Amino acid sequence: MRARILTAFGCILLSGFTSAQPEAKNNPQVSTAPLIAPSVGPTAGQGPVEINVNITSFKNRDWVEVAWSGVETPGADDAIAAVFVGMNLTLSVPLRYKFAVRDPEYLSTGSGNLTFQLLNQREDMQFLFFSNLSKSGNFSQAEVIEMCGYPANATGWIDPGTINYVLVSGLNPSTKYYYQVGDPSFGYSQEFVMLTGPKVGATSSILGLANADPGHALRDDAYEWEYDHNTRLVTPPGSMADIYSAIQNQFNGNGLQQGASLGINAGMLADSAGRTISAFNGDLSYARGFATQWDVHFDQFQDLATQMPVMVVEGNHERDWPHTDDRFQNTATDSGGECGIPTHLRYIMPTPQQPVTASDNFPYWYSYNHGPVHYLSYSTELDYSAGSAQNNWMISDLSKVNRSVTPWIIANLHRPIYTTSISGVSQSSDMQGGADQRAAFEDLFYQYGVDLTMSGHVHWYERTCPVYQKTCVPANADGSNGAPVHLTMGNGGQWLSISFNPEMPAYLEALALEHGYLRYSVNQTTLAGEMVSSVTGEIMDTFSLFKPVGWNNNATARASQLSSFEPNVTLGENWIDTFGIDGGITTNVSTYLLEILQANPSMYAGLQNATLVQNINAVDTLENTLQVLNPAMELLYLPEVQNSKNISAEARKVIQEYYLPWLSIVNNTGVVVMGNPVASAK
């Protein structure tokens, strides 16, 4: 079937989203905008610098060659940047930029040539030259209505254009639909095709995809400004300052490294045939206040999202901001001032409250049925404690699920309920978040027979056994799960974290330190999943859950089992799993190691050509990550470091009981630390 959808930029319930965007202003052709050439930018006393481009207009995803000449005193921190025509650079930041030294002849000639990819972002564009980028970027704040804080209401703001939504009803199940989005005045997008899901019911079968923390990456390897003003943004690649900053980033959380996101997208696209549902479980774009990065994210995942619904939950990097009613007592700033508003307006979900409004306290939770599955999607960033609106909604929703129609329940969320992360103590820490959710939901999920939870936030993959109160629960007599299985899929594109607990808790069955995505199938009796590496295509883990035909959940009987359940775990036996490690202690260790390196540059000078140093958009595999970390980590083997009085007694204990055992594992195992890997994904 073929149809046109008028003025539909984002058809969330139909296809997720598209970037068949409204045309750039004052141009008669859809998705085409004038490109200004030549143009001269901020040169800081350099004299006239001429910039030329090889095209005069562009369509979405077009490539442009930018040539410049006339730089009298070329420097390693000069840059070429794409900006909107007329953009006030005291109030805004460039859309993307590259250091001029990416052209190897630049420092000797003062001229060069670089290639960029452009997206139609509804405005005319031009390129500017920046001399000494490290001294640029002292941007002022400008108020923008609705956003909650900086930079979303200031330097990160660009006009998002008009976002239109169309709800298409009356679609037939298991049917291919061909469609376009657009407007008679502006024109239409290319033709897209999607396969609708099967009829809801126990005898139906579905194929699905899922990931979390996908982020975004620029195909042209350009840089984007970030809300935390990371040093690497203004430091020439390969310089000593850049190397040191790269090491710092790997210790502290490398929010810049998102190159793996492109591989995630490619892998999911390659696996999309026949699949009718997908989930992105929080920390979606990592725009964190910079609206241009939402455009990049949507363009990147357009080809997937036009084939099937993309159902999302919000994460901390979409939602959290002081004094906006998140659950973190006005301490979290992870959204860069967005406080959920761009997410709620760009990703319209079937939430209880419709229509969606630009509100920082919007109830972003919902459920839906697809084939034999009831999906439950909730916010880990808003209050979910007993008696809260979200908790009451969840109780009501679970109590109404008809298991003869949808025998399976899958919960989508952002922060994991179970994790081997070491991050503990603070309210927003990984382990405290898990403990809080177990207090709020674990009994409910056990009582109502939730089968699987899929989360992210922690940037690796892990899978538990069927678990309740940290105890593996055997299968029921009929072969069905005795408790939910919990997946963490934070390896979905944003930087790879590897700081897991080396003393594996008994409930852990799989752990993989590589980027990937989940593909799964569900029918009446089997839910089977595969975690696929987006780097190699190999299957890093497989799992299957079973239940007999005609299975039903006896919620009353299961509720009566709760009081007599005896956990098989001793408090404090695995002290990291029980208490976690205070971030202040690991910061004490990392700060000390970095101080040693900073005083001895020769220790890391050899990293000049390291993959993650040379390319901020490179894929951060385990090998590449350890390459950057090793100069600092090798110091941990020195007795003078282990016994140093420059760190606290707690830090010395953490070196012995966490860092050294952890190093032994990451240096002596592959990316699959635990699990059921398969030789090839094909």
C-alpha positions as CSV (number, residue, x, y, z in Angstrom):
1,M,0.0,0.0,0.0
2,R,1.2,3.5,-0.8
3,A,0.3,6.8,0.7
4,R,1.5,10.3,1.2
5,I,1.4,11.8,4.7
6,L,1.0,15.6,4.5
7,T,3.2,17.9,6.7
8,A,4.6,14.9,8.6
9,F,8.1,15.5,9.9
10,G,7.9,12.9,12.7
11,C,5.4,10.1,12.5
12,I,6.3,8.6,15.9
13,L,3.7,5.9,16.2
14,L,4.1,5.0,12.5
15,S,7.8,5.1,11.9
16,G,9.6,6.8,14.7
17,F,11.0,9.8,12.9
18,T,12.4,11.0,9.6
19,S,14.6,13.8,8.5
20,A,12.5,14.7,5.5
21,Q,12.7,18.1,7.0
22,P,10.9,21.3,5.9
23,E,12.9,23.1,3.3
24,A,15.6,25.6,4.3
25,K,14.2,29.0,4.3
26,N,13.7,31.0,1.1
27,N,14.5,28.1,-1.2
28,P,12.0,26.6,-3.6
29,Q,13.4,23.0,-3.5
30,V,12.8,20.7,-0.6
31,S,15.9,19.9,1.5
32,T,18.1,22.3,-0.5
33,A,19.8,25.4,0.9
34,P,22.2,28.0,-0.5
35,L,25.8,27.7,0.6
36,I,27.7,30.9,1.0
37,A,31.1,31.0,-0.8
38,P,33.5,32.5,-0.4
39,S,33.3,33.5,3.2
40,V,35.8,35.0,5.7
41,G,35.5,34.3,9.4
42,P,37.0,35.3,12.7
43,T,40.7,35.5,12.0
44,A,42.1,37.2,15.1
45,G,44.5,39.5,13.3
46,Q,45.5,36.9,10.6
47,G,44.6,39.2,7.8
48,P,42.3,38.2,4.9
49,V,41.6,34.5,4.8
50,E,39.8,33.3,1.7
51,I,37.4,30.3,1.9
52,N,35.9,28.6,-1.1
53,V,33.5,25.6,-1.4
54,N,32.9,23.4,-4.4
55,I,29.1,23.7,-4.4
56,T,26.7,26.5,-4.1
57,S,23.7,24.6,-2.7
58,F,23.2,21.3,-1.0
59,K,20.7,18.6,-0.1
60,N,20.6,16.7,3.1
61,R,23.7,14.5,3.6
62,D,25.6,16.2,0.7
63,W,29.4,16.4,1.0
64,V,31.2,19.7,0.5
65,E,34.9,20.4,-0.1
66,V,36.1,23.5,1.8
67,A,39.4,25.1,0.6
68,W,41.1,28.0,2.3
69,S,44.2,30.0,1.9
70,G,46.0,33.2,3.0
71,V,46.6,32.3,6.7
72,E,49.8,34.2,7.5
73,T,50.7,32.4,10.8
74,P,49.1,29.0,10.7
75,G,48.7,27.3,14.1
76,A,47.9,23.8,15.2
77,D,44.7,25.0,17.0
78,D,43.2,26.8,14.0
79,A,39.9,25.4,12.7
80,I,37.3,25.5,9.9
81,A,33.7,25.6,11.1
82,A,30.2,25.3,9.6
83,V,27.8,27.9,10.9
84,F,24.4,29.4,10.0
85,V,24.6,32.5,7.9
86,G,24.2,35.5,10.2
87,M,24.8,33.4,13.3
88,N,25.9,35.5,16.3
89,L,29.0,33.7,17.5
90,T,28.9,35.5,20.8
91,L,25.6,33.8,21.5
92,S,26.0,30.5,19.7
93,V,28.5,27.8,18.8
94,P,29.5,26.3,15.4
95,L,27.4,23.4,14.1
96,R,30.6,21.3,13.4
97,Y,34.2,22.0,12.9
98,K,37.6,20.4,12.1
99,F,41.1,21.4,13.0
100,A,42.9,22.8,10.0
101,V,45.9,20.6,10.7
102,R,43.8,17.7,9.4
103,D,45.2,18.8,6.1
104,P,48.9,17.8,6.5
105,E,50.2,20.7,4.4
106,Y,48.5,23.4,6.4
107,L,51.2,24.4,8.9
108,S,53.7,24.9,6.1
109,T,51.5,26.6,3.5
110,G,48.7,28.4,5.4
111,S,46.2,26.8,3.1
112,G,44.3,23.5,3.0
113,N,41.3,21.5,2.0
114,L,38.9,19.5,4.1
115,T,35.6,17.6,3.4
116,F,32.4,18.0,5.4
117,Q,29.0,16.4,5.3
118,L,26.1,18.8,5.7
119,L,22.5,18.2,7.0
120,N,19.6,20.4,6.0
121,Q,19.0,22.2,9.3
122,R,16.5,24.7,7.9
123,E,19.0,27.6,7.5
124,D,21.5,28.8,5.0
125,M,25.1,27.8,5.9
126,Q,28.6,29.1,5.5
127,F,32.1,28.2,6.6
128,L,34.3,30.3,8.8
129,F,38.0,30.2,9.7
130,F,38.9,30.4,13.4
131,S,42.4,31.3,14.5
132,N,43.5,29.7,17.8
133,L,40.3,27.9,18.7
134,S,41.5,27.4,22.2
135,K,40.9,31.1,22.8
136,S,37.4,31.1,21.2
137,G,34.2,30.0,22.7
138,N,33.6,32.4,25.6
139,F,30.0,32.4,24.7
140,S,27.3,34.5,26.4
141,Q,23.9,33.3,27.6
142,A,20.7,34.1,25.7
143,E,17.3,33.2,27.1
144,V,15.1,30.8,25.1
145,I,11.6,30.1,26.3
146,E,10.7,26.6,27.6
147,M,14.2,25.2,28.2
148,C,15.3,24.9,31.8
149,G,19.0,25.9,31.8
150,Y,22.3,26.4,30.1
151,P,23.3,25.5,27.4
152,A,19.9,24.5,26.1
153,N,18.5,28.0,26.6
154,A,21.6,29.7,25.4
155,T,24.5,28.7,23.2
156,G,23.0,25.3,22.4
157,W,19.8,26.7,21.0
158,I,18.9,26.6,17.3
159,D,15.4,26.9,15.9
160,P,14.1,23.3,15.6
161,G,11.6,24.3,12.9
162,T,8.1,23.0,12.9
163,I,7.8,19.4,14.1
164,N,4.6,17.8,12.8
165,Y,3.0,14.5,13.9
166,V,0.5,12.3,12.3
167,L,-1.3,9.4,14.0
168,V,-2.2,6.8,11.4
169,S,-4.9,4.4,12.4
170,G,-6.7,1.5,10.7
171,L,-3.5,-0.2,9.5
172,N,-3.7,-3.9,8.7
173,P,-1.3,-6.3,10.6
174,S,1.7,-7.9,8.9
175,T,1.4,-5.5,5.9
176,K,4.0,-3.5,4.0
177,Y,3.1,0.1,3.7
178,Y,4.9,2.5,1.3
179,Y,4.7,6.2,2.3
180,Q,6.2,9.7,2.0
181,V,6.3,12.6,4.3
182,G,6.1,16.3,3.3
183,D,3.9,19.0,2.0
184,P,2.5,20.0,-1.4
185,S,4.3,23.4,-1.1
186,F,7.7,22.1,-0.1
187,G,7.7,18.7,-1.7
188,Y,7.9,15.2,-0.4
189,S,10.6,12.9,1.0
190,Q,11.8,9.8,-0.7
191,E,9.5,6.8,-0.5
192,F,9.8,4.8,2.7
193,V,8.5,1.3,3.5
194,M,7.5,-0.3,6.8
195,L,6.1,-3.6,7.9
196,T,3.4,-3.4,10.5
197,G,3.4,-5.8,13.4
198,P,1.2,-8.9,13.6
199,K,-2.1,-9.1,15.2
200,V,-1.9,-8.8,19.0
201,G,-2.3,-12.3,20.5
202,A,-0.5,-15.2,22.1
203,T,-0.1,-17.2,18.8
204,S,1.6,-14.3,17.0
205,S,5.4,-14.1,16.6
206,I,7.6,-11.0,16.4
207,L,11.2,-10.0,15.7
208,G,12.6,-7.0,17.5
209,L,15.7,-4.9,18.0
210,A,16.8,-2.9,21.1
211,N,19.7,-0.9,22.4
212,A,20.4,1.9,24.9
213,D,22.6,4.9,25.0
214,P,23.0,5.1,21.2
215,G,24.1,8.8,21.0
216,H,25.2,10.0,17.6
217,A,28.3,10.6,15.5
218,L,29.3,12.7,12.6
219,R,30.0,10.7,9.4
220,D,32.7,13.3,8.4
221,D,34.6,12.9,11.7
222,A,34.1,16.6,12.5
223,Y,33.9,17.9,16.1
224,E,30.9,19.3,17.9
225,W,30.8,21.5,20.9
226,E,29.8,19.8,24.2
227,Y,28.2,21.0,27.3
228,D,31.1,20.1,29.6
229,H,33.6,22.1,27.5
230,N,36.0,19.1,27.3
231,T,39.6,20.1,26.7
232,R,39.9,17.9,23.6
233,L,37.4,20.2,21.9
234,V,40.0,23.0,21.6
235,T,43.2,20.9,21.6
236,P,44.9,19.9,18.3
237,P,44.8,16.1,17.8
238,G,48.0,14.3,18.8
239,S,49.4,17.1,20.9
240,M,50.6,16.4,24.4
241,A,47.7,18.2,25.8
242,D,45.3,16.2,23.7
243,I,46.9,12.9,24.7
244,Y,46.7,13.8,28.4
245,S,43.1,14.9,28.0
246,A,42.3,11.6,26.2
247,I,43.6,9.7,29.2
248,Q,41.6,11.9,31.5
249,N,38.5,11.2,29.5
250,Q,38.8,7.5,29.8
251,F,39.1,7.8,33.5
252,N,36.2,10.2,34.0
253,G,33.7,9.1,31.3
254,N,34.5,10.0,27.7
255,G,31.3,11.7,26.6
256,L,33.0,12.7,23.3
257,Q,33.7,9.2,22.0
258,Q,30.5,8.2,20.1
259,G,31.9,6.9,16.9
260,A,30.5,3.4,17.7
261,S,27.0,4.8,17.2
262,L,27.5,4.6,13.5
263,G,28.3,0.9,13.7
264,I,25.3,0.3,15.9
265,N,23.1,2.0,13.3
266,A,24.6,0.0,10.5
267,G,24.2,-3.3,12.3
268,M,20.6,-2.7,13.3
269,L,19.8,-1.7,9.7
270,A,21.5,-4.9,8.4
271,D,19.3,-6.9,10.8
272,S,16.1,-5.0,10.2
273,A,14.4,-7.2,7.6
274,G,11.2,-8.7,9.0
275,R,11.5,-6.8,12.3
276,T,8.5,-4.8,13.4
277,I,9.5,-3.1,16.7
278,S,12.6,-1.5,18.2
279,A,13.5,0.2,21.5
280,F,16.0,2.9,22.4
281,N,16.2,2.8,26.2
282,G,17.4,6.2,27.2
283,D,20.3,8.6,26.7
284,L,19.1,8.9,23.1
285,S,21.0,11.6,21.3
286,Y,23.5,12.9,24.0
287,A,22.7,16.3,22.7
288,R,22.8,17.6,26.3
289,G,21.5,21.1,25.5
290,F,22.8,21.4,21.9
291,A,19.9,21.2,19.5
292,T,22.0,20.7,16.4
293,Q,23.0,17.3,17.8
294,W,19.3,16.3,17.9
295,D,19.3,16.9,14.1
296,V,22.4,14.6,13.7
297,H,20.8,11.9,15.8
298,F,17.5,11.9,13.9
299,D,19.3,11.9,10.6
300,Q,21.5,9.1,11.6
301,F,18.7,6.7,12.7
302,Q,16.2,7.8,10.0
303,D,16.8,4.7,7.8
304,L,15.9,2.4,10.7
305,A,13.1,4.5,12.2
306,T,11.2,4.8,8.9
307,Q,11.0,1.0,8.8
308,M,9.6,0.3,12.2
309,P,8.4,2.1,15.4
310,V,11.2,3.2,17.7
311,M,9.9,3.2,21.2
312,V,11.9,5.1,23.7
313,V,12.3,5.9,27.4
314,E,14.0,8.9,28.8
315,G,17.4,8.8,30.4
316,N,19.4,11.1,32.7
317,H,20.9,12.9,29.7
318,E,17.4,13.8,28.4
319,R,15.7,14.6,31.7
320,D,17.8,15.5,34.8
321,W,18.1,19.2,35.8
322,P,17.9,21.0,39.2
323,H,14.5,22.2,40.3
324,T,12.5,20.3,37.6
325,D,11.0,17.6,39.7
326,D,13.4,14.8,38.9
327,R,14.2,12.4,41.7
328,F,17.8,13.6,42.4
329,Q,17.1,16.5,44.9
330,N,18.3,19.3,42.6
331,T,21.8,17.9,42.1
332,A,21.8,16.4,38.6
333,T,22.6,18.5,35.5
334,D,23.0,15.7,33.0
335,S,20.5,17.0,30.4
336,G,22.3,20.3,29.8
337,G,19.2,22.2,30.6
338,E,16.8,20.3,28.4
339,C,14.9,18.8,31.3
340,G,13.1,16.3,29.0
341,I,11.4,18.9,26.8
342,P,13.1,18.1,23.4
343,T,12.6,14.4,24.0
344,H,8.9,14.7,24.8
345,L,8.2,16.8,21.8
346,R,10.4,14.9,19.3
347,Y,9.6,11.4,20.5
348,I,5.8,11.3,20.9
349,M,5.0,8.1,22.8
350,P,1.5,6.7,23.8
351,T,1.8,8.2,27.3
352,P,-1.3,8.4,29.5
353,Q,-1.4,12.2,29.1
354,Q,-2.1,13.5,25.6
355,P,-1.4,15.8,23.9
356,V,2.2,16.1,24.9
357,T,3.1,19.5,26.3
358,A,6.4,21.3,26.7
359,S,6.6,20.6,30.4
360,D,9.6,19.5,32.6
361,N,7.3,17.3,34.7
362,F,5.6,15.5,31.9
363,P,4.7,11.9,32.9
364,Y,6.8,10.0,30.3
365,W,5.7,6.5,31.0
366,Y,3.4,4.2,29.0
367,S,2.6,0.6,27.9
368,Y,1.5,-1.1,24.7
369,N,1.0,-4.6,23.2
370,H,2.9,-5.9,20.2
371,G,2.3,-9.5,19.0
372,P,2.5,-11.8,22.1
373,V,4.3,-9.2,24.3
374,H,3.1,-6.5,26.7
375,Y,5.7,-3.8,26.9
376,L,6.1,-1.6,30.0
377,S,8.1,1.6,29.6
378,Y,8.9,3.8,32.5
379,S,11.1,6.6,33.7
380,T,13.9,6.0,36.1
381,E,14.5,9.8,36.3
382,L,11.1,10.7,37.9
383,D,9.7,9.6,41.3
384,Y,8.8,5.9,41.2
385,S,8.7,5.2,44.9
386,A,5.7,3.5,46.6
387,G,2.7,5.8,46.4
388,S,4.0,7.9,43.6
389,A,1.9,8.5,40.4
390,Q,4.3,6.4,38.4
391,N,4.3,3.5,40.8
392,N,0.5,3.6,41.1
393,W,0.2,3.6,37.3
394,M,2.6,0.6,37.1
395,I,0.6,-1.4,39.6
396,S,-2.6,-0.7,37.7
397,D,-1.1,-1.6,34.4
398,L,0.5,-4.9,35.5
399,S,-2.7,-6.0,37.2
400,K,-4.7,-5.6,34.0
401,V,-2.4,-7.6,31.7
402,N,-4.2,-10.5,30.1
403,R,-1.6,-13.2,29.9
404,S,-3.7,-15.4,27.7
405,V,-3.4,-12.6,25.1
406,T,0.1,-11.4,25.8
407,P,1.9,-14.2,27.7
408,W,5.2,-12.2,27.8
409,I,6.0,-8.9,29.7
410,I,9.1,-6.9,28.8
411,A,10.0,-3.8,30.8
412,N,12.0,-1.0,29.1
413,L,13.8,1.5,31.4
414,H,17.1,3.4,31.5
415,R,19.0,2.8,34.7
416,P,19.5,-0.9,35.5
417,I,17.8,-2.7,38.3
418,Y,20.8,-5.0,38.6
419,T,24.4,-4.1,37.6
420,T,28.0,-5.0,38.3
421,S,29.0,-1.3,38.2
422,I,31.1,-0.2,41.1
423,S,29.5,3.2,41.3
424,G,27.8,3.5,44.7
425,V,26.9,5.7,47.6
426,S,25.3,8.8,46.0
427,Q,21.7,9.0,45.2
428,S,22.4,9.1,41.4
429,S,25.0,6.3,41.5
430,D,24.4,3.1,39.5
431,M,24.1,0.9,42.5
432,Q,21.8,3.2,44.5
433,G,19.6,3.5,41.5
434,G,19.4,-0.3,41.3
435,A,18.7,-0.6,45.0
436,D,15.9,2.0,44.8
437,Q,14.3,0.2,41.9
438,R,14.4,-3.1,43.6
439,A,12.7,-1.5,46.6
440,A,10.0,-0.1,44.4
441,F,9.5,-2.8,41.7
442,E,11.1,-6.1,42.5
443,D,8.2,-7.5,44.4
444,L,5.8,-6.2,41.8
445,F,7.8,-7.7,38.9
446,Y,8.0,-11.0,40.8
447,Q,4.3,-11.1,41.6
448,Y,3.1,-10.2,38.1
449,G,5.6,-12.4,36.3
450,V,7.6,-9.8,34.4
451,D,9.9,-11.9,32.1
452,L,12.6,-9.5,31.0
453,T,13.9,-6.0,31.7
454,M,16.0,-4.1,29.2
455,S,18.0,-1.1,30.4
456,G,21.1,0.9,29.7
457,H,23.0,3.7,31.5
458,V,26.0,1.5,32.4
459,H,28.0,1.4,29.2
460,W,28.6,-2.3,28.7
461,Y,26.4,-5.4,28.3
462,E,25.4,-7.7,31.1
463,R,22.7,-10.3,31.8
464,T,21.5,-11.8,35.0
465,C,20.0,-15.2,35.8
466,P,16.3,-15.2,36.7
467,V,16.9,-13.3,39.9
468,Y,15.0,-12.1,43.0
469,Q,16.7,-10.4,45.9
470,K,20.1,-11.1,44.4
471,T,19.4,-14.8,44.3
472,C,19.1,-17.0,41.2
473,V,15.6,-18.5,41.2
474,P,15.2,-21.9,39.6
475,A,12.6,-22.5,36.8
476,N,9.1,-23.4,37.7
477,A,7.9,-27.0,37.3
478,D,6.5,-26.1,33.9
479,G,9.8,-24.7,32.7
480,S,8.8,-21.1,32.9
481,N,11.1,-18.5,34.5
482,G,11.0,-18.3,38.3
483,A,11.9,-14.5,38.2
484,P,12.8,-11.8,35.8
485,V,16.0,-11.8,33.8
486,H,17.7,-8.3,33.6
487,L,19.7,-7.0,30.6
488,T,21.9,-4.0,30.6
489,M,22.5,-2.7,27.1
490,G,24.4,0.5,27.6
491,N,26.9,-0.6,25.0
492,G,24.7,1.0,22.3
493,G,27.1,3.6,20.9
494,Q,28.2,6.1,23.4
495,W,31.7,5.7,25.0
496,L,32.5,2.2,26.3
497,S,32.9,1.9,30.1
498,I,34.8,-1.0,31.5
499,S,34.8,-0.4,35.3
500,F,32.9,-3.5,36.4
501,N,33.1,-5.3,39.7
502,P,35.9,-7.9,39.3
503,E,34.3,-10.1,42.0
504,M,31.4,-11.3,39.8
505,P,28.2,-11.7,41.8
506,A,26.5,-15.1,41.6
507,Y,23.5,-13.7,39.8
508,L,25.6,-12.5,36.8
509,E,25.6,-14.8,33.7
510,A,27.0,-12.6,31.0
511,L,29.3,-9.6,30.7
512,A,30.7,-8.2,27.4
513,L,33.0,-5.1,27.0
514,E,32.1,-4.2,23.4
515,H,29.5,-2.1,21.6
516,G,26.5,-4.0,20.3
517,Y,22.7,-4.3,20.0
518,L,20.1,-6.8,20.9
519,R,18.1,-8.7,18.4
520,Y,15.3,-10.9,19.6
521,S,12.4,-13.1,18.7
522,V,9.2,-13.9,20.7
523,N,6.5,-16.4,20.0
524,Q,3.9,-18.1,22.3
525,T,6.5,-20.3,24.0
526,T,9.9,-18.8,23.5
527,L,11.7,-15.5,24.0
528,A,15.2,-15.7,22.5
529,G,17.8,-13.0,22.4
530,E,21.3,-12.4,20.9
531,M,23.6,-9.6,21.8
532,V,25.5,-8.8,18.5
533,S,28.8,-7.0,18.4
534,S,28.6,-4.0,16.1
535,V,32.4,-4.2,15.8
536,T,32.8,-7.8,14.5
537,G,29.2,-9.0,13.8
538,E,29.8,-11.9,16.2
539,I,27.2,-12.9,18.8
540,M,28.6,-12.1,22.2
541,D,25.7,-13.7,24.2
542,T,22.6,-15.7,23.7
543,F,19.7,-16.5,26.0
544,S,16.3,-18.1,25.8
545,L,13.2,-18.1,28.1
546,F,10.4,-20.6,27.8
547,K,6.8,-21.1,28.9
548,P,4.2,-23.7,27.9
549,V,1.2,-23.1,25.6
550,G,-1.6,-21.8,27.7
551,W,0.6,-20.5,30.5
552,N,-0.9,-18.0,32.8
553,N,0.4,-16.1,35.8
554,N,-1.1,-16.6,39.3
555,A,-0.4,-13.3,40.8
556,T,-2.1,-14.1,44.1
557,A,0.0,-17.3,44.6
558,R,3.2,-15.5,43.7
559,A,2.5,-12.6,46.0
560,S,2.1,-15.2,48.9
561,Q,5.6,-16.5,48.1
562,L,7.3,-13.2,48.8
563,S,7.3,-13.3,52.6
564,S,8.7,-16.8,52.8
565,F,11.5,-16.3,50.2
566,E,15.0,-16.9,51.6
567,P,17.8,-15.0,49.8
568,N,20.9,-16.9,49.2
569,V,23.3,-14.0,49.7
570,T,25.2,-12.7,52.7
571,L,25.3,-9.0,53.2
572,G,28.8,-7.7,52.8
573,E,30.2,-11.0,51.5
574,N,30.9,-9.2,48.2
575,W,31.5,-5.8,49.6
576,I,31.6,-4.0,46.3
577,D,28.3,-5.5,45.2
578,T,26.8,-4.6,48.6
579,F,28.0,-1.1,49.0
580,G,29.7,0.0,45.8
581,I,32.7,2.4,45.8
582,D,32.3,6.1,46.6
583,G,33.1,8.2,43.5
584,G,35.3,10.3,45.7
585,I,37.7,7.4,46.4
586,T,38.1,6.4,42.7
587,T,38.6,10.1,41.9
588,N,41.3,10.2,44.6
589,V,43.1,7.3,42.8
590,S,42.7,8.7,39.3
591,T,43.7,12.2,40.2
592,Y,46.9,10.9,41.8
593,L,47.8,8.8,38.8
594,L,47.1,11.6,36.4
595,E,49.2,14.0,38.5
596,I,52.1,11.5,38.1
597,L,51.6,11.4,34.3
598,Q,51.3,15.1,34.0
599,A,54.7,15.5,35.8
600,N,56.2,12.9,33.5
601,P,55.1,13.5,29.9
602,S,57.5,10.9,28.6
603,M,55.3,8.2,30.1
604,Y,52.5,8.9,27.6
605,A,54.3,10.6,24.7
606,G,54.1,7.3,22.8
607,L,50.4,7.6,22.5
608,Q,50.5,10.3,19.8
609,N,49.3,7.9,17.2
610,A,46.9,6.0,19.4
611,T,43.5,5.4,17.7
612,L,41.5,7.3,20.3
613,V,43.9,10.2,20.3
614,Q,44.0,10.6,16.5
615,N,40.3,10.4,16.0
616,I,37.8,11.7,18.5
617,N,35.1,9.8,16.6
618,A,36.9,6.4,16.4
619,V,35.3,3.3,17.8
620,D,36.4,2.8,21.4
621,T,37.0,-0.9,21.4
622,L,38.4,-2.6,24.5
623,E,41.8,-2.7,22.9
624,N,41.7,1.0,22.0
625,T,40.5,1.9,25.4
626,L,43.2,0.0,27.2
627,Q,45.8,1.5,24.9
628,V,45.0,4.9,26.2
629,L,44.6,3.8,29.8
630,N,47.7,1.6,30.1
631,P,50.3,4.4,31.0
632,A,48.2,5.3,34.1
633,M,47.2,1.7,34.9
634,E,50.7,0.4,34.9
635,L,51.5,2.7,37.8
636,L,49.1,0.7,40.0
637,Y,51.6,-2.2,40.0
638,L,54.3,0.0,41.7
639,P,54.6,-0.5,45.5
640,E,55.3,3.2,46.0
641,V,51.9,4.0,44.4
642,Q,50.0,1.2,46.2
643,N,51.4,2.5,49.6
644,S,51.4,6.2,48.8
645,K,50.4,8.7,51.5
646,N,49.2,11.0,48.8
647,I,46.0,9.0,48.7
648,S,43.6,7.9,51.4
649,A,43.6,4.6,53.2
650,E,40.3,3.8,51.5
651,A,41.9,4.5,48.1
652,R,44.8,2.2,48.9
653,K,42.3,-0.5,49.8
654,V,40.4,0.1,46.5
655,I,43.7,-0.4,44.6
656,Q,44.2,-3.8,46.2
657,E,40.7,-5.1,46.1
658,Y,39.3,-3.5,43.0
659,Y,41.9,-2.1,40.5
660,L,44.4,-4.9,40.6
661,P,41.9,-7.8,40.3
662,W,40.0,-5.8,37.6
663,L,43.3,-5.2,35.6
664,S,44.0,-9.0,35.7
665,I,40.6,-9.7,34.1
666,V,40.6,-7.0,31.4
667,N,44.2,-7.8,30.4
668,N,43.7,-11.6,30.2
669,T,40.2,-12.1,28.8
670,G,38.6,-11.1,25.5
671,V,35.7,-8.7,25.2
672,V,33.3,-11.5,26.3
673,V,34.1,-11.8,30.0
674,M,31.2,-14.1,30.6
675,G,28.3,-15.3,28.4
676,N,27.2,-17.7,25.7
677,P,29.1,-16.4,22.6
678,V,28.6,-17.8,19.1
679,A,31.3,-17.8,16.5
680,S,29.4,-15.7,13.9
681,A,26.3,-13.6,13.9
682,K,25.4,-14.7,10.3
